[in-house]
Amino acid sequence: MAAAAENSPLRVVHTVCSHDCPDSCAVLVTVNEDGRAIKVQGDPGQPVTQGFLCGKVAKYLDRVYSPERILYPLRRRSGVAKGPLPKGRELESFERVSWDEALDSIAGRLQQISDEFGPESILPYSYAGTMGVLGYGSMDRRFFHRLGGSQLDRTICAEAGGQAWNFVYGKKLGTPTEDFKLAKLIIAWGANIHGNNIHLWPMVEQARRNGARLIVIDPYKTRTAALADWHIAIRPGTDVALALGMMHVILREGLEDKAYIAEMTHGFERLAERVREYTPDRVAASTGLTAEEVEQLSREYATTRPAAIRLNYGMQRSDNGGAATRAIAMLPALTGAWKHRGGGGSLSTSGAFLWNKRELERMDLALDSPIGRPARVVNMSLLGRALNAEAGEAEVLSGGPAVKALFVYNSNPGAVAPNHNAVRRGLARPDLFTVVHDLFFNDTTDYADFVLPATTFLEHDDIQGAYGHYFVQRSKKAIEPIGESRPNVWLFGELAQRMGFTEPCFRDSAEQMIRQALAIGLDGRSKNKDMKHISLEDLEEKGHIPLEFHLDPQGQPFLPYTNGALPTPSGKVEFYSEALAAAGQDGLPDYVPPVESRGAEAAKQYPLELLGRKADNYMNSTFANLDGHRKMEARTRQRLEMHPDDAKARGISEGDRVRVWNDRGEITLCAMVDGAVPKGVVAARLDWAKLSEGGVNINALTSERLTDIGAAPTFYSVLVEVGRI
């Protein structure tokens, strides 16, 4: 798309929103003759984007041209201690340096640390601040593999649910977004579709116009729950009990799909034996539903065709998160819902995008590192413990050296990591060398030795898949980088050369790496599975191309998990997992009460369950500093949402300042007494610590306890007490 109109000085460039959202929207950026972006809009030709953007990205130019952006490399001034800095006064603690000076200094310090403590004492920390294939993981992986730096186990968001889904199906696929409009029943299970999966919402609405019902299972009354036909306010962390209870009713009444089970599944007899225990009365006692509601939900789900479950990652952030995901994922296999177009379910479609990561990430470079092997792995969800651990602490550091350097990009661990107070203690260590690559001063840059300016998705080239649809998309650079900001590919390539790494791959351009990700062959087309019809030239011209199986050339719909061998050990949908059993875990899903709720003394001391919710108008911690987005969050920002009964019992009224605490920390908020949470549950939104009263956010209350599967954080298994100030 070269021009907005014939003879117009304006250009329209196809980009892709790279923020951590299943929609991965195609974005058209209008650029004027001065090279300035003046408009962003959804691409009407992209079947999922459908011409509109969410409220966050519709205001994206406020972010791109924000006067608060970091525009050049910065070094902490000599003698300035690490720690929280007042918003707007951060520059006082840093001095401007050139890119050459910054890169030379960083490379020299990393080499010194590597020589003295070993390269594994250097820890990268990144996640999905950008979902672009290059920006998420390419040149950075090459750099740290060759350096010998510790590898990061990126567990903080989706690992528990992702691994759990794969234990059932072997690969993350799901009902196409476009097919949800054909459903007659949609269950949004822990999924706030209207808040953070907005491009699925038109499909839901079309289905409802055609007679479908929407059921929302969520402890919190989200935007989606408020619009549902039936909102089930389940107790946090009890989802696995409800799913097993539904199976009990389905099997008791003979509503299962016997043919699908016989052909496509493994371990049915064992599952049937397990769910006999989960009577509606037992499930009701755990979940807060009535036995009649358990029965009604089970029958409605099992007898409606097509029925689809939109499962999201919120409910897997509990002690039972893996078991819950497994159990819910099994429901469409038990009822044969996958056989019906518009039925089935979706957690993520990311398993469909088989990029050529071998060439992109170059794990083989680890063999040329000083340690001559792949480095140890550190779990990002244990960052607080890792930064405060001594050398040789095997549980966190695999018996290796203490962390002496931290390189942060695509993430803001000072806000988002669990056990916030421990993370801050670690970041404040005078001996920890910290580099942060970001767009704005945030909770993590306050502790950095060097702060490097990063680009937005408008300012660099990339390629992208999605975890909510099946389109490969090309994101073109629409404008030149603002100030001296630079993308990840450039940064780590330049740094590698400063470190003396001579391998040619560190000089690859973004275009070369896009070709590598697609595995472009001599015929000009991709060699990746389900991408062999894609050429880079076609992708450049069209902007987005569906994966091969989603093209539907013979008019046949894509129905995942309905034929052939699945990539599981048995080749079938696994109700019972031999792999989990061999690892000493339960081969079947089971409900185990959350750890903090088991002890009567703990429950008495901290009787309220805390939901640390993500703000509807931020993306995790992204956008939290922008005035326009903060205004959209004004109603619930820095509020503690309480049930009227819980507030009354503590003498708390609307607007009162309250203290929320447990053994790990405390925060101060204002009470918001409404009907958004059930009795016994309180909720607060994630925000930047430096923009919160007392300089701490809700992660001061979360722990580093890990989930049953995937070693992921248990953000939603937290007990607290609340008192009026």
N, C-alpha and C positions, 0 to 999 in steps of 0.2 A: 504494500500500500504506500505508494510514493507521494501522493498528494491528496489533500482534502477535496479538491475539485480542480478541474482544468484551469490552468493559468493562475491558480491560487498560490500565494507565497507560503501557505501552510502545508505541513507534512503530517500524515497520520501514520503512526508506527505501531505495529503489533507487539505488545509485551505480554507478560504473564505475571499475575500477582504471586509472589513467591512466599507469602506469609503462611504460617502453619494452620492451614484450613483445608478441609477435604475438597472444596470447590475448585481450587486452582484456576481462578477466572482468567479468561482471555480479556486483556485490557487494551483499548485503543487510546493512544496518547497523541493529542494534537500539539504540534510544535510550530512556533511562529518563525519568522525569518531571522530572528535574533538567536534562535536555538533554545528558546525558553518554552517549556511545557506550559500550555495554557488550559488544557482540558484533559480529563481522564473519563472514559466511559466503558461500559461493558460491550464486548463484541456481540452484536445481534446474530452473527453467523455461527457462533459457537453454541451447540445445542444445550449445554448445561448453563453457561453464563447467560444466555438469552437476552443480552443487551442491557443488563443492569448490574450494579455493584452493591456490595453491602455498605452500610453507613460508615464503616471505618475507612474503606478504600475510596469511597466516593469523595472523601475529603483529603485524598492522598497528597495533593500538592501542598497542603499545609505542612506536611511532614517533609517533603522534598525541599521546600524553600523556607523552612523554619529558621528564624534568626538564631535559634539555640543550637543549630548543627555544629559539630566539630569540623573545622575546615582545614586543619593542618596538623602535622604531628606535634605532640606535646611530651615534655619530660618533666617529671616531678622536680620541683625546686629543691635544692640542697637544704637539708635541715627541716623540711616540712614532713610531719608525721603522717602516716596513713590513717585514714578514718573518715567517718561521715563528714560531708561538706555541705554547707547550705546551698540550696538551689539558686543558681544565678551568680554564685561567687566562686565557682570551681576554678576558674582561670587563674585566680590569685595563687593557687598552689602549684601551677604548672608554668613552664616557659616554652615558647615556640622553638622548634628545631626543624631543620630540613629533613626530607626523607632520607637523604644519604647519611646524615648524622644519626638519625634514629635507627636505621637498619644496621649501620656499622656497629653502633653501641649495643643493640639487642643481640646481634650475632656474636659479638665479642663476649657478652655476659653469658649467653647460652653455652658457648664453647668452654668458658671458664667453669661453669657449673658442671657441665658434662665431664670435664677432665678431673675435677675434684671429687664429685659425688657419684659419677656415673650418669649416662644419658637418661636412664629411667627415672631420675629425680626431676625430670622435666615433664610436666603434665599438660596436654592440651585439654581445653574444656569448651565444647561447642554443642549446639543442638540445631533446632530448626528455625533459627532466626531468618534463614532463607531456605526454601525448599527446592530451589533450582539445583539441578544435578551437579553443576560445577561448584556453585557456591556452598552447597551443603557438604560435599565431600569429594575432593579431587586433588588439586595441587597441595592442599594442606595435608592430606593423608600421605602423599608422596614425601613431603618434607619431614614429617615426624617418623615415618618408617625409616628413612635414610639416616635421620639423626639418632634413632634408637630411643626416642622418647616414649614414655608410657603410652599404651593404647587406652582409649576411653570407652567404657561400656556405656552406651547411650541409652539409658533405661528410664529417664525421668518422665516420659510421657506415655508411651504406648507399648512398652515391652511386655508387661504382664498380660495384657489382652492379646497382643500380637502372637506371643508364644502359645498362649492358651488356644487361640483359634487354630493355629497350625497343628497343635496336638490332636485336634478333631479332624481338620480338613487337609492339612499339609501345605496349604498355600492360601494366602489372603486374597480371595475374590469375593464378589457379592453381586446382588441384584443391581443391574444398571440403574443409575439415577433416573434416566428417562422412563424406565418401566414401572417405577413406583406409582405412576398415575393410573396404572391398570389394576392396582390392588383394591380389594374390597374391605380389607382390614389392615391398618398400619399400627404397629406397636412401636412407639419411640421409647426405648428402654435406656434410661440414663442419657438421653439424646435431646439436647435443646435445639431442635432443628431451626426454629425461628430465630434463635440467637446466634448460632455459630455454624450453621449449615444451610444458609438462607436460600441457596439455589435448589435445594431439594423441596423447599416449601411450595413452590408453584405446582409441583407434581402431586404433593399431598392434597392441595386445594382442589386440583382437577379430579383426583380420585374421590374426594368427598362430594364434589358436585355430581359425581356418578354414583353416589350412594354409599361410599366407603365410610367406615368409622375410624377415628383416631383415638388410640388409648396411649396415655403417657404414664410410664412408671418412673417416678423420680421423687425423692424425699422433699425436694424443693419445688415450689410452684413457679416454674420458669415461664418465660413468654409462651413456650409451646404448650405447657401444661394448662395455662390460663385459657388457651384456645381449643383444648381437647374436648372430645365427647365424654371422656372419662379420665380423670386424673387419679392415679393410685399413689398415694403418698407413703411409700414403703419406708420402713426404718432403714437408715444407712447400714450398708454392709450385710444385708440379709437377702440379697438378690438370688444367691444360689439356692436358698431354701424355697423361694417362690418358684423358681424354674423347676426344681425337683418336685415340688407339690403339683405343678401343672402336669408334669409327666405322670405322676401318680393317677390323677383324674383321667388323663387321656388313655392310659393303659387299662385302668379299671373299667372304663366305659367302651373299650374297643374302638377308640377313635384314631388309632395309629394307622399308618400306611404300611401294611404288611408286605406288599410287593416291593416297595422301595427299600424297606428294612432288610429284606432277604437278599436283594441284589446288591445294595450299595453300602451296607454297614457291617461293622465288626463289634462284637461285645454286647449285643442287645440283651441276651439273657442275664448277664451280670448287672446291666443297668436296670432292668426290670426288677431284679431282686432288691437292689438298693432303694429304688423309689417307693417300694411298698411301705417303707418306714415313714415316708413324708405325707402323712394324711393331712387333709385340709385343716383339721384342728391343730395339729402340731405346727404346721406352717403359719397359721394365723397367730399363734402365740409368739412366734419369732418375728414376723414381719410387720405386725400391726394391722393387717387386714382381718376381716372376718372370714370364717370358713366358707360362708356363702359367696363371698367375693372371689376367693380362690377357685371355687367351683365354676362360677360364672365366667371368669377370665379364661379358664382352661377350655371350657366348652366353646366359647365364642371363637377362640383362636383355632381350635382343632377342627371346627365345622365350617369355617369361612374359607372360601376359595376365590381368588388368591389371597394369601395372608403374608405380609412382609414385616420383618422386625428390623428397625434401624437401631442398632446397638452402638453406643459411643463409649469413649474411653473413661468417662467419669466414674462409672461403677466399678472399674477394675483397679481403682486406686484405694483399695482397702485390703485388709489382711487376707480376705477370701477372694481377692480380685481375679486370680487366675481360675479358680474353681467356678466362680460366677460366670465368667466369660465362656468357659467350656460348656457349662450347663445350658446357658441361653443359646449358644451356638448349636447345640444338639436339637433344639426344639423343631426347626424346619426339617431336619432329617427324620425325626420321629413321625412327623405328620406328612412327609413327602411334599412339603411346600415348594421345594426347589423345582418340581416338575411343572409348575404353573407359572407362565409368564406374568410378572408382577408380584410373584410370591418369592419366598426365600428369606433373604436378609442381607445385611451389610454391616460390617465393622470397618473394613478397609479394602480398597481395591489395589493396594500398592504391590501386591504379589504379581500383578500382571505385567509390571514394567521391569523387564529383565535387561537392564543396562549392562554394558560391558565394563563392569567394575574392575576386572582384572587389569585392564589397560589403564583405566582411569585412576585407580588408587595405588597400583604398583606395590603390593605387599612384598614382592621379591626384593625390593630395595633394602628391606630389613637385613638381608644377608650381608650387605655391604656396610652396615652400621658398625659402630665400635663393639657392639655385643654380638654381632654376627647371627642374630636370630630375631624372630618377632618378640617384641617387648612384652612385659607383663601387662595385665589389664586391670584398670582401676574403675570401679563402679561410680558413675557420676552422682548417683543418689546418696553416696556416702562421702560427699565432698568435705563436710565438716569434720568427719573423723580422719579422712585422708590428710587434710591440711594440718591437723593437730597430732598426727601419729608420729612416733619415733621410728627410726630406721629399724627394720626387722619385724615390725608388727604384721605378721603373716595374714591375719584376717582381712586387713584392708589393703596392705601394700605387697602382698604375696612374698613377704620376707625380704623385700628389696629396700632400696634407700628411701629416706624421707623425701617428701616433695619439697624441692628447693626453688622451682620455677613454675609458674602457671601462665599459660597463654590462652586467653579467653577471646572467642569470636562467636558470632551467631547466638549469643546467649547472655543472660544477665544473672549469674548465680547469686550475686549479692541480694537479689530479690526473690528468685524462683526456687532456689535449692532448699530442701527441708532442713530443719534444725538450724534456723537462721542465726541464732546467737553463736553456735559453734562455728558456722561458716565465717561469720564476721571476725571471730577470734583468730581463725586461721589466716584470713586475708590481711589482718593487721600485723602479722609477724614482720618485724623489721628485716629479717633475713630472707623473706620470700620475695623473689623477683617476679613481678607481675606485669604482663603486657595485655592490654585490652584494645581490640579493634571494634569500633562501634560508631554510631552516628551521633549519639548524644551523651552528655555526662549523665551517669545513672548510679545505681547503688554499688556497682562493681568498679567503675572508673575511679570512684573516690579512694580506692586502695591501690591504684595502679602506679607503677614506676614510669611506664610509657603508655600514652593513649594515642591510638592511630585512627584517622578518619576513614570510615567505611562508606560504601555507596548504597543507594536504594536500587530496586529492580529496574528503575527507569534509566540507570546510569551504567549498566554493563550487559553483556551478552550472556545468554544461558539457554538451556533446554530443560524441559520439565515434564514430569508425568503428573500423577495425582493419587490421592488415596480416597477420592470420592467419585471418580469417573474413569473412563478408558480412552483418553485422548493424549497423544504426544503433542507437545506444544513448543513452539520456538519463541523465545523472549528476546527481542532485539533491543539493543541500546537505543533509547529515544533521544537522550540528551547527553552532553558531555558531563563528566563528574563535577559536582559542585565543589568549589575550592580545590584542595589537593586530595580529596577523598579517592580511595582506590579499592577495587574489588579483591576478594580473597585470592583469586588465581594470580593476580599480579603480585600481591603481597608475599605469598609464600614462595613464588618463583624467584622473586628478587632476594628474599631472605636466604633461600637455598644457595644462591650464587655467592652471597656474602659469606656463607659458611664454608665455601670451597667445594661444594658438591658439583662435580663436573658432568654428571649424566645429562644428556641432551633433553630428557623429558622435562627438566626444570625450566626450559626455555619455550615450551609449548604455548601457543596462543590459545585464546578461548575458542576460536574457530577450529583449531586442530583438536582440542579436547572434546568439542561437540561431535566431531567426526569419530573420535575414539569411543565416546559414550554410545553412539549409534552403531559402531562397528561397520562403518561404510566400506563396502567391498569394491572390487575393481569395476563392477557394473554400476557403481554409483548408488547402490541401495544398501540398506541396513542388513546385517547378517544376524541381528538379534531375533530371538523367537518372537513371533507375532508382530514384528516390525519390518519384515522383509519386503513389504510393499512400499516402504517409506524411503524416499531419496531426500537428501538435504535440500536439493533445489525445490522439490515439491513443498517441503515443509517451510522453506523460506517464503514461498509464494502464498501458501494457504494459511500459514500460521498455526493450524491445528489439524491433525489427522488421527482418526480413530485407530486403535489397535486392530490387527487383521481379523480376529474373531468377532470384533464388534462391527465390522463392515456389513455383515449380513447379506452377502451377494445373492444367495438363493432365497431370501425372505425368511430364513430360519432364525428365530430369536436365540440369544445367548442365554443358556440355562446352565449355570455352573453346578458342578457336583452331581450331574445326572447320568453320566455315562463314562465308560473307560476307567482305567486305573487312576486313583488319586495318589499324590506324592506323600503318602503316609506309609509307615512300615508294612501295614496289611494291604495297602492299595485301596482301602475303603474308608468311609467315614468312620472314625473311631469313637464309639461310645466308651469303650474301655481302652486305655492306653498302656500297652506293654512297656513302652519306653519310660513312662512315668513310674510304673511299678518297679522296673529294673533299677531306677534311680532312688528307690526307697520311698517314693511318694504314693499316694493313693491313685490307683489306676482309674478310679471313678470320681466324679465331683461329689463333694460332701459339704455340709454346712458345719463350720466350726465358728463359734462366737469370736468376735475380735478380741485380741489379746488384752487390750485395756479394759474391756467390759467383763472379763472373766472373773476377776477378783472382786468380791463383795466390798472390800475395803476401798479399792481404787474407784469403784463405781459410786460409792458413798461420798468419797472425797471430791470426785469430779463427775457429777451426775448428768452433765449435758454433753451431747455429741455435737462436735463442731464440723460444719461444712465450710471449708475454705474455698469459696466459689471463685471462678474466673469472671471478670467483669464482661458484660455483653458488648461493651464498646471499646475494649482493649483486645489485644491479641496476646494472651499471657501478660507479660509486662510491657510489650510494645504498645505504643500510642499513649501510655499512661501519663506522659509529661506534657502532652499537647492540650492546650486550653479548650479547644473545641470538643475533644473527646472527653475531657474531664467534665465539661458541662453536661454532656449527654449522660454521664454517670452520676450526676449531682445527687439524685434522689437516694442512692444506696452507698455512695462513696463514704468510707469511714463510718459505716453504720454496722451495728450488730442487730440482725433480725431475730426476733424472739416470738415465741408463742405467748399469747396473753396470760395463760395460766402460769408459765414459768416466770414471766415478768412480775406478776402479782405476788407470787410466793417470795420474791426477793425485794419487794417494795420498789420496783422499778416502773417508771412511767415513760411514755413517749418522749424522746429528746433528752433523757437523763444521760449524763456521762457515766460509763460503766467500765469496770476493770474486768478483763477476761484473762484467766490464768490457769496454768498447770505447773508441773514440776520443771518444765523446760523454759518457761518464760511467761511474759504477760504483755498485753497490749491494752490501750485505752481507746474506746469507741463511743459512739452515741447510740442509745437504744432506739430501735425501730420496732414497735410492737404492732405486728400485723399478722395476716393469715398465710404468709408465704412458707412457713415451716411448721411441721407437726410438733406436738408437745414432746419435750425432751431433746429437741434439736435446736441449735442456733446456727446462724450463717453470717459470714462476712466475706467481702471481696478482696482478692489479691490486689495489692497496689505496691508502688515503690515504697521502700522503707523511709527514704529521705523526704517523701511527701506525706508521711504519716506522723501522727502525734507520737512523740517519744522516739522517733527515728527507727521504729521497728514495724514489721508487717505481720500478717497472720502466720508466716512460717516460723516465727518465734515460738509457736505452739506445736508445730508438727515435729515428728520424730524421724529418725533414720532407720526405723524398723522397716523391713522389706516384705514384699508380697510373697504369697505362696509359690507362685510361678513367675519367672522372669526377673527376680531380684530388683523389683521396681519400688518406688516410694509409696507409702500408705498415707497419702495426704488426707484421706477421708475416714481414717480410723483414729480419731483424736477425741479425747475426753477433756472437758474444761469445766470450770466453775465461773460464775459471773456474779459480780457484786456492784451495787450502786456506789458511785463516788460522791 
